[in-house]
Amino acid sequence: MILFALLLGLLAGVPPPDPRVASEVELRRAEQTEHKDLAAALALARRALAEAVTPRQDIRARIVVARLERERTDYARAWIDVTDAIRRARALRDGDLEAQGLVVLGRIQWTTSELAASIATYRQGLALVEGADDPATQVDLHLGLGVSYLESGDGAGARGEFERALRIARQSGNPESLANALTDVGNSEQLDGRYAEALRDHREAFQIYSKLGDEWGLGTALVNLGSAAEGLGDLPTARDDYRRAQEIFGRLDLVRHLANADRQLAEVLARMGRAAEAQAEFDRALATARRLKSHTVIANIYHDEAAAYEREGRLKDALEAQRRYADEHEAALGQRSESVLAAADARYDAARRDAEISALRAAQASAEAATMRARAHAYGLIGLLLSASVALASVAWSLRSADRFKTRLLGIAAHDLKAPLGNIQQIAEVLREERPDERLDWIAVESTRLLRLVQDLLDTAALEIGRLHIRREPVDLGAAVAAAVADQRWHLQDKEQRLEWSPPEPGAVMIVGDADRLHQVIANLLGNAVKYGPRGSVVTVALAAGAGTCELTVRDEGPGLTAEDRKGLFGAFSRRSARPTGKEKSHGLGLSIAEEIVRLHGGQIGVRSEPGQGAEFFIRLPRSSG
């Protein structure tokens, strides 16, 4: 398209247009068309993406495309496009664009009921724009976070975010941001039953939309004004506001908004006792909603119609409307589930695609090594001794390069997983403090388990490149063991196991080392004892101190180890012949990392075990001379 325009311009003697402008023009048209024709707006945004010249244009277009795809309930494609935009923004080190992408990602997560994830996403975006001169994005992030808090039952948190958004919007002087903030604040006030305050804020939003000439905004504000008036019992005003909104949405042919305005007008007419008018509006609302093909909107109409019939005493009609509501509601849930599952599949496909890319890169490294071997063989035709030396050096170098590449990819993947898992863990902890729930306990436990796996992957990568380091400071080994024991309480409780442990006096067993790394080793040994011990068994922990050394032992009542098990037990990705007794997962990294940590402390780790007699792991460490 751009090439054709350039050619026409040259033939007509007109200066060629700047190709960088085309994408921006299409993007502006898409945003202007959004509230009138969503499909046309999406087509324009995709054209802007195709015509993007600069990286920033590409990212901005992807964000708009994803936002419009979400509006069309295509959550899978929206997730793919926005996460791609976020990755590109990070590579470009553009925090503002990344934050704009996170706004859309948070909305997708909220729509698909992933409230904890949306809260974490909005917080991540706010951390990026803190101190930045981008008030519009800050307002969007605070509003999104407020809505997610509201949906999760945190009314106080929601009010705080809405107030921050309103304050930033007023200070910025951006009328569109201010109108959006007033709308969300007003809706929140309505949910709290503060109808007079809601009416005030929706009126201010209406005035701003009037000055902007934004008809979609005007229609939305009128619906909100009608709802607030209805809450105050002023049904005639509510009726008039809904009719004005109905006229605007009908003129713009905004089908979804029109159907909702029809429904709300019908409901208020029914409350006013105007049954015939109400029935006409319900019928109109259903006809409009069927054009939309939205089970959710149709279900809402039948729900209000059933309530209206019940007030009139038309119980048979109310029962029929309620039955139709149930059918449409069930269909809506199925439709929503399909969209959510599609989004989940998209995330899985993206992860699988990344894995395939890693595999292709590894294959490329292998091919390069093979090429170098072939070249070395060719050199052998010239000089046998020289070529042999070159070949060996080349192969060794290629293998080391491939191994380093693999290790780097492993570290990157683990590092990218660590932050979201940490967010999940923190959110679970916050929610547990607010309202204790056993399900939240298990979210915290499982996220901790996954974080440990990620840390193991990072440690394995560090081991392979010789970068696993420890601190040197006084450590109370008894306290370290006690902390690790406390971490296992949920797993012990789940398997009905008992732990026998007599802690020494504080400071009785002191060593010099890294408390965090030693906790990692002890937690691994305890976790294995719980994992391989049968339900109802005993895990025994003992700490003994000698003159210059101390020994920690962890014993289980599991199946024990064969001679073959003991041979490679401390190697990476090792596997035992026995299986965990509670179907727990084992990736075979923990003991190899534990061995290296103990070695760096100048100690020794080992195991005493025979098949059928359980296993006793021991760690010997030098005691502190001070």
N, C-alpha and C positions, 0 to 999 in steps of 0.2 A: 504494500500500500504506500509506504513512504517513498520507495523507488519510483512508483508510478507518478506520484505527486511531483517529485523532483523533475522527471522527464517532461511533464506537462508544463511546469514552470519554465524550464529552459527553452521549450519550443515557443512559448508565449512571450519570452523576454522578461519574465517576472523573476525577481531574486528568489532562489530556492528557500523554502521554509526551514527553520531550525528543527531538525529531527527530534531534539530533546523536548520541544514544546508539545509535540503530538500526544505523547503519553499523558502529560499533565492536563491537556484539554479534555481527553477522553475520561480521565479520572474525575475531573470537576463535573463533567456531564453525568457521569455515573452517580455521583453524590447528589446532584440536583434531581435526578430521576428516581432516586431510591424510594421515596414515599409515594410516587405515582405509579410506577411500573417496575416491580422488583426484578422481573425476568430481564427486562430491557437494561436496567441498571447493571445487572450482573454481566450481561453481554458486553456493555461498554467497559466495565472494569477489566474483564478478561482481554479486551482489545488493548486497553492501556498497558496491561502486563506484557502482551506480545510486542508492543511498540516501545517498551522501556529501553532506554539507552544506557543510563547510568545505574550503578548498583542501588543507589537510594531510590530511584524511580521504581526499580524492580521490587524492592522490599515494600514500599508504600502501596504499590498496586496489589501485591499478594495479600497484604493486610486487609485492604478494602474488599478484595475478592472473597476472602475468608469470612469477613463480617457479613457480606450479603448471602453467602452460602449458608451461614448459620440462620439468617432470617428466613431462608427457604427450607429450613430444617434438614439440610444436607450436612449433618454434623461430621460425618466421616471425611468428606472432602474439605470441609472447613478446618478440621483438626490438622489434616495433612498440610494444607496451604499455610496456615498460621504458624505451625511449628517450623516449617521450612523458612518462613520469613524471619522468625526469631533466631534461627541458627545463622542465617545470612547476616542479620543485624549484629549478632555477637562477633562474627568473623570480621565485620567492618568496624567493630568497636564503637557502634553507635547506640548509646544507651537510650536515647529518646525514642528511636524507632523500635528498639527491643521492648521498651515499656508499652508503646502503642500496640505491639503484637500481643503482649501479655494481657492487655485489656480485653482483646477479642478471645484469647484462650480462656481467660477467667469466665467470660460470658458463656462460652461453650460448656465449660465444666459445670457452671451453675445450671444451665439448661438441662444437662444430662444428670442432674442431682448429685454431682461429685462436689459436695459443698466444701469438705475439708481441703480438697485439691484447689478449688477456686479461691479459697481464703489464702492459701499459701502462695498462689500465683499473683494475686493482687498485692500481697505484702512484698513479694519479690519485685514487682513493678514499682511500688512506692519507694523501695530502697534505691532503685535506679534513678528516679527523678527527684530525689531529695536534694534540694538546693538548685535544681536545674530551672531554667526559664521556660517551662512548658506547663502553664497552669491548666490548659484544657485537658491534657493527659492526666495530670494530678487529680482533677475533678472527676474524670471518668473512673480512675482507680479507686478513689474514696467512695464514690457512689456504688461501684460494683462490689466493693468489700462490704459496704453497708447492707446492700441487698442480700448478699450471702450470709451475713450475720443474722439478718432478719429471718431468712428462711431456716436457719439452723436454731432459731429460738433465742438468740442473744439480742434482745431488744435494746439493752443499754449500749452494747457495742455498735449496733446499727445506728442509733441516734448520734453517737459520737462521730462516726464516719460521715453521716449526712451533714452534721454541723460543720465539720472541717471542710467538706466539699463546698458548702454554701459560702463559708468565709473566704475560701480561695477564689471562688467564682466572683464574689463581689469585689475583692481586691484587684482581680485581673481586669475587670471592665469588659470581659467578653460576654456579650448578651446571650449568646446561644448556650454557653456553659452555665450561665446563671439560670436561664429558663429550665434547663435540664435538671439542675440541682434543686430548684424550687419544686419541680414536678415530683421528684423522688421524696423530698422532705414532706411535701403535702400528702403523698400517698401513705408514707409512714405514719403521719399524724392521724390519718383516717383510720388506719388499722388500730391505733391506740384509742380511738373514739374521740379524738380532739378535733371535732369537725369545724369549729369556728377558726382555729389556727390553720387547718387545712384549706379552708375557704379563702383565707387571706393570702396564703402562698400561691394557690392556684390562680387567683385573680392577678397577682403580680406576674406570674408566668404568662397568663393570657395577654396582658398589656405588652410584654416584651415580644411575644410572637406577632402581635398586631403591628408593632413598629418594624419588625423584620419582614413583614409580609409573608410569613411562613404559614400557609393555610393548613398544612398537616399539623403543625404545632397548635394552631388555633382550635382545630377539631379535637385534638387530644386534651387541651386545656378545658374545653367546654364539657367533655365527658367527665373529667375530674371535678369540675365545678358542679355538675349535676349530681354526681355521687356525694359530694360534701353537703350540698343542699338537701339531698334525700336523707342523709344522716341526721341533719338538723330538723327533719320533719317538714321542710318547705317543699312539698311535692309539686305545686304548680311551677315554681322556679326550676326544679329539677327537670320537669317535663319540657319546658322551653329550652333549657340548655341542651338536652338530648336531641331535640328537633333541629336546633341550629347545627349541632355536630353532624347529625344525619344528613343535612343538606350539603355540608362541606365534603364529607366523605363520599356522598353519592356523586357530586360533581367531579371529584378527583378519581372516582371509580376505585377507591381503596376498599376492596371487598371485605377483608378481615375486620377493619375498623368499622365499616358500615354495618356488618352483621352484629357486632357487639353493641353499636349505638341503637340499632333496631331492638335488640333484646332488652337493653336497659330502659328504653322508652316504653316497651310493652309492659315491663315489670312495674314501672311507676304508674302507668295508666291502670293496671289491674289493682294496684293499691288504692288508687283514687276512686275505684268502683266503676270505671268505664270499661266494662267487660268486652263490648263489641269492638271498641277501638283497640283494646289490648290484644284481642284475638287477631285482628288484622295485622298488627305489628309483629306478633309472634310468627304468623304465616309468612310475612315478608322477611323476617329474620332467618327463618328456615330456608326459604328460597335462596337468599343471599349466601348463607352458609354452605348450601349444597354446591353452589358455584365454586366455593373455596375448597371443597372436598376435605374439610377439616372435621374429624370426629370430635375433637375437643370442643370446638365452637358449637357444633350441633348438640353435643351433650349438655352444655351450659344452657342452651335455649330450652331444651326439654325439661331441665331441672327447674328453671324459673317458671315454665308453663305449668308444671305439676303443682308448684306452690300456689300459683294463681287459681287453678281449678279447685284446689283444696279450700282456699279462702271463700270461694263462691259456693262451696258445698257440692260441687260436681265431682263426687268421689270416684265414679267409674272412669271419667275422663282423666282425673288425676292419676289413677292407677295405671292407665294406659300410657300416659306421658312419662310416668316414673319407670315403667318397663322399657320404654324406648330410650330413656336416659341411661339405664343400666346397660343396654346393648351398645349404645354409642360410647359410653365410658369405657367399657371393656375393649371395644375396638380402638379407642384412643390410647389405652395402655399398651395394646399390642403394637400400634403404630409407633409409639414412643420407644418401646423396648427394641423394636427393629432398628430405630435410628441410633439408640445408645449402643446396641450390639455392633452396628456398622462402624460407629466411631471406635469401639474397642478393637474391632478387627483391623481398622486402619492403623491403630497404634501398634498392634501386633505385627502387621505387615511392614510398618516402618522399621520396627526393631529387627525383623527378619532380614529386611533389605540392608540394614547397616551391617548385620552379621555376614551377609553374602558379599558386601563390599570388602569387608575385612578378609574374607576367604580369598576373594579375587586378588587382593593386594599381596596376600601371602603366596598365592600361586604365581603372581608376577615376580615376586622376589625369588621364588624357586626357579622360575624360568630364566631369570637373569643369572642365577648361579650355574644353571646348566649351560647357558651360552658361554659363560666364562670358562667352564670346563672344556667346552668344545674348542674355544680359542686356544686354551692351553695345550690341548692335544695337537692343534695345528702347529703351534710353535715347536712341538716335539719333532716335527719333520725336519726342522732346521738344526735343532741341537737337543739331543736326548736328555742330557743332564740338566741343561738350563731350563728346558720345558717342564721337566718334572718338578723342579723347584718352584717355577712360576705357577704351575697347576695347583700344587699343594697350597701355596700361599693364597692363590685366588679363591680356591674352594673354601679355605678357612675364613677368609675375609667375607666371602658371600654369605656363608652360614652365620657368621657373627652378625652381619648386617640384617639378615632375615630375622634372626633371633631378637635383635634389638628392636626391630620394627614391630614384631609380635608383642614384645614386652611393653612397648610404648602404647600400642593399641589397647592392650589389656588395662594398662594404667588409666588411659583416657576414659575407657568405658566405665571402669569402677569409680573413677572420680565423678563422672556425670551422674551416676546413680546415687552417690553419697548425699548430695544436697537435698533432692526430693525425699529421700528416705528420712533424712534428719528432720525435714519439715513435718512429715507424717508423725514421727515420734513426738515432736514438740507439741503438735496440735492435740494428739492423744493425751499427753500429760496435762495440758491446759484443761481439756474437757473433763479429765478424771478429777481434777481439783474442783471443778464447778459442780459436777454431778457424778459421783462414783457409780460405775457400771462395769460389770465383769467383762462385757464385750470390749470396752475401752481398755481394760487391763490387757486383754489378749492382743489388741492392736498394738499397744506399746511393746508387749513381749515379742511379737512377730517382727515388728519393725526393727527392734533391737537385734534380733537374730539376723535379719537381712543386712543391717549395718555391719555386723561382725563379719558376714560373708564378704561384703564389699571391702572391708578393711583387710581381710585375708588376701583378697586379690591384689590390693595395693601393696601389701607387705610382700607378696610373692614377686611382684614386679620389682620392688626395691631390692629384694634378695638377689634376683638374677643380675642386677647391675651393680651390686655391692653398695647400696645406699641405705641399708637399714642400720640406723644409729640408735644408741641409747644414751640417756642422761646419767650422770653420776651424782647421786645425792643420798642422804640417809633415808632408809626405808624400814618401817616397822612391818616385818613380814607377817606377823600375827594379824595386824590390822588389814593387810592386803588380802589375806586368806578370808577373814571375816566378811569383807566387802564382796568378794567373789561368791561366798556361800549365800549371802543375802540375795544376790542376783538370781540364784537358782530356785528361789522359793516357789515360784509359780510352776515351774517344770516338775519339781518334786511333788507339789500338791496334785498336779494333773495325773501323775503316775502313781499316786498314793505311796510314795517312797519316804523313808525316814533317813535323816542325815545325822550321823554321830560325829560330834566335833567338840573338843574341849579347848577353847582358846587360851593361850598363855597370857600372863600379865602384860599390860601395855608396855612396850619397849623392851620386853624380855629377849626378843630375837630380832636384832638389828643387822641389816646388811647395807652395802652401798650399791645402788643401782637405780633403775628406772621403774617407779611404782606403777605407771600405766602399763608398761610392757609386761611386768611381772603379773599384774592383774589379768592381762590377756592370756598368759600361759596357764595360770591357775584356773581361770574360767573355762579354758579349753579342756583341761583334765577333768574338772567337775562335770562339765557338759557331757563329755564322753561317758563318764560313770553313770550319769542319769540315763543317757541315751541307750546304753547297752545293758543296763540293769533291768531285770524284769519288774513288772508292776508289784508293788508291795515289798520290794527288797530294801536293803540297807546300803547306804553309801557311807564309808568310813573315811574321815580325814584326820591326819595326825601330823603334828609338827614337833620335831625333836631337835634340841640344840646341843652340839658337842663343843669341844674346846675351840676349834678353829672353823668348823663347818656346821651347817644345819641341814636337816633333811625333812622335806615335806612328802607325805605319801597320801595317795588317793586310791581307795580300794572299792571295787564294785563286786556284785554277786552275779555278774553276767556269765556268758558262755565261755569266757577265757579266750586265749590265743593259741593258735597252732604254731609249730616251728616255722612254717612258711609265712604266717602272719608276722611273726617277730622280725623276720629278715628285712623286709622293706617298710616297716611300720612308720619310720620317721622320714620317709621319702615323700616328695610332693605327689599329690593325687593317689596316695596309697589307699587300698581297700582291704578290709578284713573279710575273712570267710564268713563270720557271723554278721547278722543284720541287726540294726536298731530295733528294740522291742516295741516301740510305740510308733513305728513308721516314720521316725524322724529322718531328716535329710542329712547326708554326710558327703562333703565334697572332697575330703582327703587332703586338705591343705593345713589344717590346724596344727598337727603334730610336727610337720616339717618346719613351720614358723616357730613353734615353741622350742624346738631343738636349737635353732639358730639364736633365739633370744637368750636361752640359758647359756649357750656357748659364749655369747658376747659378755655375759656376766661372770665368766670364768668358772661356770658350773658344769654339771653333768645331769642328763635326763635319761631314764631307762624304765624298764618294765620287768616285773616278775609275774609270770603267768603260765598256767598249764590248761589244756582244754578241760572244760567242765568245772574249773575251780576259780572262776572270776579272774580279775586282773588288778594288779597293784602297780600303779605308776609312781615313780619317785623322782624328786629333784634334789640334788645336793648343791648347795651354794656356799661360798666362803662368807663367814661372818665378819661384821665390821670390827676392826681392831680397837676403835674408839668406844 
